[in-house]
Amino acid sequence: MTLAQTITKTKKNDDHDLWKLPKQSAALLIRLWWHTKAYTTVLGIMLLTFASLGFLYIHWSGRKLTQIFKHNTVVESE
């Protein structure tokens, strides 16, 4: 009788072990999905920030160039 009990117990453990890998894989995929969403948001905000700074730099450089050209031009008086 003890032999039958040990076979039954090992069979239950084997069934449990079969589902362990898919459950861990699903948990890993869910965690990876949430981290990807969070990092995508952060990287999107950083991209917008750098694009805005680039635009401001180009705008500032353009204004400085126009001021330099205004001072170098000679205005003829009538």
Backbone as CSV, one residue per row, in Angstrom:
resi,resn,N_x,N_y,N_z,CA_x,CA_y,CA_z,C_x,C_y,C_z
1,MET,0.814,-1.194,0.000,0.000,0.000,0.000,0.864,1.267,0.000
2,THR,1.969,1.250,0.633,2.809,2.444,0.657,3.399,2.730,-0.717
3,LEU,3.628,1.698,-1.496,4.151,1.900,-2.841,3.138,2.640,-3.712
4,ALA,1.857,2.310,-3.581,0.816,2.984,-4.347,0.685,4.440,-3.937
5,GLN,0.869,4.717,-2.668,0.783,6.099,-2.204,1.947,6.932,-2.738
6,THR,3.123,6.388,-2.768,4.267,7.159,-3.261,4.159,7.416,-4.752
7,ILE,3.622,6.474,-5.514,3.428,6.694,-6.947,2.408,7.793,-7.174
8,THR,1.341,7.788,-6.421,0.310,8.805,-6.564,0.856,10.185,-6.201
9,LYS,1.635,10.268,-5.151,2.199,11.550,-4.731,3.181,12.086,-5.781
10,THR,3.991,11.236,-6.333,4.946,11.715,-7.330,4.236,12.145,-8.603
11,LYS,3.136,11.494,-8.932,2.394,11.887,-10.117,1.794,13.282,-9.939
12,LYS,1.293,13.590,-8.760,0.741,14.924,-8.496,1.843,15.981,-8.577
13,ASN,2.995,15.662,-8.063,4.100,16.609,-8.122,4.552,16.838,-9.565
14,ASP,4.548,15.807,-10.363,4.937,15.951,-11.761,3.950,16.833,-12.519
15,ASP,2.655,16.689,-12.235,1.660,17.549,-12.877,1.863,19.002,-12.488
16,HIS,2.198,19.213,-11.227,2.433,20.587,-10.767,3.680,21.174,-11.431
17,ASP,4.707,20.358,-11.562,5.944,20.837,-12.181,5.768,21.135,-13.662
18,LEU,4.842,20.462,-14.319,4.608,20.723,-15.735,4.044,22.120,-15.965
19,TRP,3.251,22.621,-15.031,2.650,23.947,-15.190,3.538,25.058,-14.666
20,LYS,4.639,24.702,-14.021,5.504,25.717,-13.426,6.171,26.591,-14.495
21,LEU,6.694,25.976,-15.531,7.388,26.731,-16.585,6.455,27.667,-17.362
22,PRO,5.261,27.216,-17.802,4.382,28.156,-18.494,3.920,29.320,-17.617
23,LYS,3.700,29.044,-16.331,3.290,30.131,-15.435,4.411,31.149,-15.258
24,GLN,5.637,30.668,-15.107,6.770,31.579,-14.972,7.004,32.356,-16.262
25,SER,6.823,31.705,-17.386,6.999,32.387,-18.677,5.954,33.474,-18.860
26,ALA,4.711,33.174,-18.489,3.651,34.168,-18.612,3.906,35.349,-17.688
27,ALA,4.353,35.077,-16.467,4.658,36.164,-15.529,5.802,37.021,-16.053
28,LEU,6.805,36.395,-16.649,7.930,37.138,-17.211,7.491,38.017,-18.377
29,LEU,6.636,37.480,-19.237,6.143,38.272,-20.365,5.294,39.453,-19.919
30,ILE,4.466,39.238,-18.915,3.637,40.342,-18.401,4.521,41.426,-17.797
31,ARG,5.529,41.019,-17.012,6.421,42.007,-16.409,7.208,42.755,-17.484
32,LEU,7.672,42.029,-18.493,8.398,42.657,-19.596,7.511,43.641,-20.356
33,TRP,6.235,43.304,-20.549,5.287,44.192,-21.234,5.116,45.505,-20.476
34,TRP,4.952,45.433,-19.150,4.762,46.642,-18.361,6.030,47.493,-18.334
35,HIS,7.188,46.857,-18.250,8.431,47.624,-18.269,8.626,48.299,-19.626
36,THR,8.270,47.615,-20.695,8.389,48.194,-22.031,7.486,49.416,-22.167
37,LYS,6.268,49.326,-21.664,5.360,50.472,-21.742,5.911,51.657,-20.960
38,ALA,6.463,51.398,-19.780,6.997,52.484,-18.954,8.214,53.121,-19.619
39,TYR,9.127,52.300,-20.111,10.325,52.855,-20.741,9.993,53.569,-22.044
40,THR,8.985,53.112,-22.759,8.574,53.791,-23.987,8.074,55.191,-23.664
41,THR,7.322,55.325,-22.585,6.833,56.639,-22.182,7.989,57.562,-21.818
42,VAL,8.920,57.065,-21.037,10.066,57.881,-20.619,10.908,58.278,-21.825
43,LEU,11.183,57.335,-22.716,11.991,57.654,-23.896,11.269,58.613,-24.832
44,GLY,9.947,58.523,-24.913,9.184,59.466,-25.728,9.282,60.882,-25.187
45,ILE,9.195,61.028,-23.876,9.311,62.359,-23.261,10.721,62.909,-23.462
46,MET,11.740,62.040,-23.335,13.114,62.496,-23.569,13.313,62.930,-25.016
47,LEU,12.730,62.206,-25.953,12.848,62.576,-27.365,12.198,63.930,-27.623
48,LEU,11.022,64.159,-27.062,10.371,65.461,-27.221,11.197,66.587,-26.599
49,THR,11.814,66.306,-25.463,12.646,67.317,-24.801,13.838,67.687,-25.663
50,PHE,14.542,66.683,-26.184,15.707,66.976,-27.024,15.311,67.650,-28.333
51,ALA,14.166,67.278,-28.893,13.705,67.936,-30.115,13.378,69.399,-29.827
52,SER,12.770,69.677,-28.700,12.455,71.058,-28.334,13.724,71.867,-28.109
53,LEU,14.694,71.265,-27.430,15.958,71.980,-27.221,16.679,72.234,-28.541
54,GLY,16.623,71.284,-29.447,17.222,71.484,-30.765,16.547,72.610,-31.527
55,PHE,15.213,72.653,-31.469,14.486,73.732,-32.133,14.845,75.084,-31.526
56,LEU,14.911,75.146,-30.197,15.270,76.410,-29.555,16.690,76.839,-29.910
57,TYR,17.615,75.890,-30.021,18.981,76.222,-30.399,19.035,76.773,-31.819
58,ILE,18.317,76.150,-32.737,18.281,76.635,-34.124,17.647,78.019,-34.188
59,HIS,16.572,78.209,-33.436,15.901,79.513,-33.425,16.829,80.586,-32.847
60,TRP,17.515,80.278,-31.749,18.418,81.232,-31.119,19.586,81.564,-32.047
61,SER,20.124,80.533,-32.714,21.234,80.763,-33.644,20.787,81.632,-34.822
62,GLY,19.590,81.407,-35.310,19.068,82.222,-36.409,18.897,83.674,-36.004
63,ARG,18.421,83.905,-34.802,18.266,85.289,-34.341,19.613,85.968,-34.179
64,LYS,20.607,85.241,-33.666,21.943,85.820,-33.517,22.534,86.155,-34.882
65,LEU,22.337,85.274,-35.871,22.867,85.539,-37.203,22.199,86.758,-37.832
66,THR,20.899,86.907,-37.668,20.218,88.071,-38.246,20.658,89.349,-37.562
67,GLN,20.939,89.296,-36.241,21.429,90.495,-35.560,22.823,90.869,-36.054
68,ILE,23.662,89.885,-36.307,25.017,90.157,-36.822,24.921,90.761,-38.217
69,PHE,24.047,90.221,-39.069,23.914,90.753,-40.423,23.305,92.147,-40.415
70,LYS,22.435,92.445,-39.466,21.860,93.795,-39.383,22.928,94.816,-39.021
71,HIS,23.852,94.451,-38.134,24.899,95.389,-37.724,25.945,95.572,-38.812
72,ASN,26.128,94.607,-39.681,27.154,94.698,-40.719,26.657,95.383,-41.974
73,THR,25.369,95.539,-42.139,24.863,96.185,-43.343,24.952,97.705,-43.203
74,VAL,25.208,98.347,-44.308,25.299,99.807,-44.316,23.990,100.340,-44.878
75,VAL,23.386,101.226,-44.116,22.122,101.822,-44.546,22.468,103.167,-45.196
76,GLU,22.036,103.346,-46.423,22.295,104.599,-47.104,21.256,105.624,-46.679
77,SER,21.728,106.783,-46.345,20.790,107.849,-45.949,20.390,108.635,-47.178
78,GLU,19.178,109.067,-47.216,18.673,109.803,-48.382,18.849,111.269,-48.231
